[in-house]
Amino acid sequence: MKLTSSAFESGEKIPSKYTCDGENINPQLFISGVPERAKSLVLIMDDPDIPNEVKKAREIEVFDHWVVFNISPETEAVEEGKVPNGAIQGANSRGEKQYTGPCPPPQYEPKEHRYFFKLYALNIELDLPEGSPKEEVEKAMEGHVLEKTQLIGKYSRI
């Protein structure tokens, strides 16, 4: 299974259009090689590089930017600024049911953060409500992941 983007190569800079400094919309993503047995896909975008000050203030270790589940396994592309038809959005770390782009605070180290777009193929659909946080989605996925892949982008505001 493979996850790619027309906006950036894995390990490269995410264009500012997809960040808080731009339009703050999700980049176009392409999905290929989904296992035939897959019943749904889950897409999670998170940032493990948040500064210690943010970790302490929010009592989190990772900032969740986007949580989308029950994506059809036939999906070949996530269009720019859109959620795949029929998919359900979970809650990001702001408690919002939407994408929130990279926005690393420039006053803290590290200046450049890594953003992990993680795609999972599951052998079930998740029985969770819209707005479920990443922790609940991951718990429901346990024992049901057929395959996973990731795409990493980087962003700095300086």
N, C-alpha and C positions, 0 to 999 in steps of 0.2 A: 504494500500500500504506500502511496506517495502523496504528499501535500506540497504544492508549489504555489507561487504567486507571480502574477504578471508585473507587480509593483517593485519587487526586490528579490534577490537571490538569497538563499539560506546563508546566514552569517553576515549579511550585508546590512546597510542602513535602510531603515524604513523611511520612505519619503514623508516629509512634513505634512503633506495633504492628509495623511491618515493619523495625525497626532493632534494634541490640543493646540498646537501652533498653526494648524491648518483647518481642514473641514471636519476633522474628528469623525471620520467614517471608516468602516472596515475596508481593507484592501480586497481586491478580487483574489480568490483562492481557487486552485484547481485540485481536484481529487481524482486519483486513479488507483487501479489495482485493489479495489475493495473486495474482500473475500465473498464468494458466492453465498455463503451461509449467513452473511450479515443481515440482521433485521433492522438495525439503526446505526447511526453514527453520532458521536459526541465531539464537539469542538470546544476546546478550552484555551483561552489566551491568558497567560499570566506573566508576571514580572517578579523573579526571585531576588532582584538586585535592589529592592527598596532600602533606603537608609535606615539605620538603627533607630533614628529619631521617629520615623514613621512607624516602624515596627512597634515601638513602645507606645506611641500615641494611639494607634489603632488596635493594638494587641493582636497583630497578625505577623506572619513570617513572609508571606507572598501576597502581592496585590493582584487580584483577579480582575482582568479587563473585560473579558467576554466569556459567557457560558451559554452554549447552545446544545440542546439535546433533541433526540428523536428526529434527527435529520434522516431523510430517506437514503438508503444505501445506493440508490440509483443516481444520486446527486453527483454531477461531474464538476460543477462550479458553484462557488458562493460568490454572487455578484457584488461588485463594489457598492457599499452602502446599504446592503440588503441582507435579510435573513432568509435562508432557503424556505421555500413554500412548505407549510405544514410543520416546520421545526418549532421548538419551544425554547424561549430564552429564559435562562436562569438569572440569578442576581449576581452582579459584579460586586467588587468590594465597597462600592459606594451605595449598595443596596438597590441599584437601578437595573431594570430588565432591558439592557441595551449594551452596545459596544461603547467603551470609553478608550480612546487612543492613548498611546504613550505620552507621558508628561513628567519625565523625571525632574524633581526639584533641583534647579541648578546650584542652589546654595549648599548642597550636600554631596559627599562622595558616596558611591562612584558617580561621576558625571554621566557616563554612558551606561545605559541599562540594556539587558537582553530581554527580549520578549519571545516567549515560547508559545507557538500556535501548535497545540497538541490535538491530534485527531485519533479517535478510537473507533474501531468497528466492534459492535456488540452483537451477541446472538439473541438479544431481546430488545424490546422497546422499554423505556423507563416509565414507570408508573409514578410520576412526580408532577406536581403542579408548576405552572409558570412561576418564575421568581425563586425557584429553589436555589440555594447557594451551592457553590462548587463542592463543598464537603459532603452535602447530601447526594449530589450527583455521583461523586466518586464512590461513596459508600454503596449506592444502588448498582454501580457498575461492577463491583467486586465479584469475581468468578464468572463474568460474562464477556470479558474482553477477548476477542478473537485475534486482533492485531492492532498495533498502534504505530504512529509515525509522528514526526514533528518538523516544523519549519521554524527557524530562529531568525529574528530580525533584531537590529540594534538601533538605539536612538539616543541622542544627546541634544540638549537644548542650547549648547554653547558652540 
